[in-house]
Amino acid sequence: MKASIITLTHRSGGHIPGYVESFLRNAAAAPDEVEFVIVENSGQPEIIELFAPLRAAGYRVTLIEAENRGFGHGCNA
């Protein structure tokens, strides 16, 4: 693993499809070089389903559910 991309989500469902599509369209790293860590900060664990195209492309995607105590806390989770 060369890079971990940490993404904090909070009611972000409308933005994630574009984020995922943009990454897949422009990715220069192989799936074994990048992992995605999704920190869900709004009590919507189903948000992970929006990252399914990354998994289908072979990228590792991990979900961490965090209590909403602000952006900084979510990033540190």
Secondary structure by P-SEA (a helix, b strand, c coil): ccbbbbbbbccccccaaaaaaaaaaccccccccbbbbbbbccccccccccaaaaaaabbbbbbbbbccccaaaaaac
